[in-house]
Amino acid sequence: MNNDSSSRIVSRVKEWIAGAAPGAKLPSTRQLVAEYQASPVTVQKALRTLTVQGLIESRPGVGTFVRAYRTARPSDYG
């Protein structure tokens, strides 16, 4: 990653995610903008990166959450 604002936000949110429970709600975009003193576009870029990495999921109208990892079950061919 480059040493830009969005990568800085990604690394700090990853640290937060590491200590959070699956399904925990992330702060709102407005709160992240204020906390990291970045533009909304930069925060959205960071959140998009975390979504692509499979660490968070967005639920429109509800918020952004730490993604719960599901263990793969063996196929049932019976």
Secondary structure, DSSP 8 states (H G I E B T S, - for coil): --SSHHHHHHHHHHHHHHTS-TT-B---HHHHHHHHT--HHHHHHHHHHHHHTTSEEEETTTEEEE------------
